[in-house]
Amino acid sequence: MLTRPRKGLLLAAILAALGLWMVFKNDRPYTSVGSFIKIIDKAHSTDGRESWVMAYDPNSPTPVPFKIVIDNPMVWNLLEKDREYIASYLKKGEGDYHIEQVGLRQDNDTLR
């Protein structure tokens, strides 16, 4: 049977190992991008739980459309097709981009 100090040491070692595992299990790199985007399409799932836009960077020499998931329905409702925005968006690993901040391209009075 373990003595009280040994039980404490064993518990501390288990908690430390669990903590390290939780820190390093999310080893997928993050990609954060800030650019101008032009919305070319808006869509959402049939149950309304996920919404996204298809966009591209209008300043890119070879514009390639990509998907940006919009987690907040109010933000999705305000975005307009065929309009340009300044945006920052984040991608974890190989998943989709998620919008972080967005504002009208010509609007100098927007909080960012």
C-alpha positions as a Markdown table, in Angstrom:
| # | Residue | x | y | z |
|---|---|---|---|---|
| 1 | Met | 0.0 | 0.0 | 0.0 |
| 2 | Leu | 1.2 | 3.5 | -0.9 |
| 3 | Thr | 2.0 | 5.9 | 1.9 |
| 4 | Arg | 0.4 | 9.3 | 1.9 |
| 5 | Pro | 3.4 | 11.3 | 0.5 |
| 6 | Arg | 3.8 | 8.7 | -2.3 |
| 7 | Lys | 0.1 | 8.9 | -3.2 |
| 8 | Gly | 0.5 | 12.7 | -3.5 |
| 9 | Leu | 3.6 | 12.3 | -5.7 |
| 10 | Leu | 1.8 | 9.8 | -7.9 |
| 11 | Leu | -1.3 | 12.0 | -8.2 |
| 12 | Ala | 0.9 | 15.0 | -9.1 |
| 13 | Ala | 2.8 | 13.0 | -11.7 |
| 14 | Ile | -0.5 | 11.8 | -13.3 |
| 15 | Leu | -1.9 | 15.4 | -13.3 |
| 16 | Ala | 1.3 | 16.7 | -14.8 |
| 17 | Ala | 1.3 | 14.1 | -17.6 |
| 18 | Leu | -2.4 | 14.8 | -18.3 |
| 19 | Gly | -1.7 | 18.5 | -18.4 |
| 20 | Leu | 1.2 | 18.1 | -20.9 |
| 21 | Trp | -0.9 | 15.8 | -23.1 |
| 22 | Met | -3.7 | 18.4 | -23.2 |
| 23 | Val | -1.2 | 21.1 | -24.2 |
| 24 | Phe | 0.5 | 19.1 | -26.9 |
| 25 | Lys | -2.5 | 17.2 | -28.4 |
| 26 | Asn | -3.5 | 20.4 | -30.2 |
| 27 | Asp | -0.3 | 20.5 | -32.2 |
| 28 | Arg | -2.0 | 21.5 | -35.4 |
| 29 | Pro | -0.7 | 24.9 | -36.6 |
| 30 | Tyr | -2.8 | 28.0 | -36.8 |
| 31 | Thr | -2.9 | 30.2 | -39.9 |
| 32 | Ser | -4.1 | 33.7 | -39.4 |
| 33 | Val | -4.6 | 35.9 | -42.4 |
| 34 | Gly | -5.6 | 39.5 | -42.9 |
| 35 | Ser | -6.6 | 40.7 | -46.3 |
| 36 | Phe | -9.2 | 42.3 | -48.5 |
| 37 | Ile | -11.9 | 39.9 | -49.5 |
| 38 | Lys | -14.7 | 40.0 | -52.1 |
| 39 | Ile | -17.8 | 37.9 | -51.3 |
| 40 | Ile | -18.9 | 35.8 | -54.3 |
| 41 | Asp | -21.4 | 33.6 | -52.6 |
| 42 | Lys | -23.2 | 33.1 | -49.2 |
| 43 | Ala | -24.7 | 29.8 | -48.0 |
| 44 | His | -25.8 | 28.0 | -44.9 |
| 45 | Ser | -26.6 | 24.4 | -43.9 |
| 46 | Thr | -30.3 | 23.3 | -44.1 |
| 47 | Asp | -30.6 | 23.2 | -40.3 |
| 48 | Gly | -29.0 | 26.7 | -40.0 |
| 49 | Arg | -26.2 | 25.6 | -37.7 |
| 50 | Glu | -23.4 | 26.5 | -40.0 |
| 51 | Ser | -23.1 | 29.5 | -42.3 |
| 52 | Trp | -20.3 | 30.5 | -44.6 |
| 53 | Val | -19.2 | 32.7 | -47.5 |
| 54 | Met | -17.1 | 32.0 | -50.5 |
| 55 | Ala | -14.6 | 34.8 | -51.1 |
| 56 | Tyr | -11.3 | 35.6 | -52.8 |
| 57 | Asp | -8.6 | 38.3 | -52.3 |
| 58 | Pro | -9.2 | 40.9 | -55.0 |
| 59 | Asn | -5.6 | 42.0 | -54.8 |
| 60 | Ser | -4.2 | 38.6 | -55.6 |
| 61 | Pro | -2.7 | 38.2 | -59.0 |
| 62 | Thr | -4.4 | 34.8 | -59.3 |
| 63 | Pro | -7.6 | 35.0 | -57.2 |
| 64 | Val | -8.7 | 31.6 | -55.8 |
| 65 | Pro | -12.1 | 31.3 | -54.1 |
| 66 | Phe | -12.0 | 29.8 | -50.6 |
| 67 | Lys | -14.6 | 29.1 | -47.8 |
| 68 | Ile | -14.8 | 31.2 | -44.7 |
| 69 | Val | -17.1 | 29.9 | -41.9 |
| 70 | Ile | -19.1 | 32.6 | -40.2 |
| 71 | Asp | -19.8 | 31.6 | -36.6 |
| 72 | Asn | -22.1 | 34.5 | -35.8 |
| 73 | Pro | -25.4 | 34.6 | -37.7 |
| 74 | Met | -25.7 | 38.4 | -37.3 |
| 75 | Val | -22.3 | 38.8 | -39.1 |
| 76 | Trp | -23.5 | 36.5 | -41.9 |
| 77 | Asn | -26.7 | 38.5 | -42.3 |
| 78 | Leu | -24.7 | 41.8 | -42.7 |
| 79 | Leu | -22.3 | 40.5 | -45.3 |
| 80 | Glu | -23.4 | 41.2 | -48.9 |
| 81 | Lys | -22.6 | 39.3 | -52.1 |
| 82 | Asp | -20.3 | 41.2 | -54.6 |
| 83 | Arg | -19.1 | 43.6 | -51.9 |
| 84 | Glu | -15.5 | 44.0 | -50.7 |
| 85 | Tyr | -14.4 | 43.9 | -47.1 |
| 86 | Ile | -11.3 | 44.0 | -45.0 |
| 87 | Ala | -11.1 | 40.9 | -42.9 |
| 88 | Ser | -9.0 | 38.8 | -40.6 |
| 89 | Tyr | -9.7 | 35.0 | -40.5 |
| 90 | Leu | -8.1 | 32.0 | -38.8 |
| 91 | Lys | -7.6 | 28.4 | -39.8 |
| 92 | Lys | -6.6 | 25.6 | -37.5 |
| 93 | Gly | -4.7 | 22.7 | -39.2 |
| 94 | Glu | -6.4 | 21.7 | -42.5 |
| 95 | Gly | -9.9 | 22.9 | -41.5 |
| 96 | Asp | -11.8 | 25.8 | -42.9 |
| 97 | Tyr | -11.1 | 29.5 | -42.2 |
| 98 | His | -13.2 | 31.2 | -39.6 |
| 99 | Ile | -13.9 | 34.9 | -39.6 |
| 100 | Glu | -12.3 | 36.9 | -36.8 |
| 101 | Gln | -13.0 | 40.5 | -37.8 |
| 102 | Val | -14.6 | 42.1 | -40.8 |
| 103 | Gly | -15.3 | 45.7 | -41.9 |
| 104 | Leu | -16.3 | 47.5 | -45.1 |
| 105 | Arg | -13.3 | 48.3 | -47.2 |
| 106 | Gln | -14.1 | 52.0 | -47.7 |
| 107 | Asp | -15.4 | 52.6 | -44.2 |
| 108 | Asn | -12.8 | 54.6 | -42.2 |
| 109 | Asp | -15.2 | 54.9 | -39.3 |
| 110 | Thr | -15.5 | 51.2 | -38.4 |
| 111 | Leu | -14.3 | 49.9 | -35.0 |
| 112 | Arg | -11.6 | 47.2 | -35.5 |
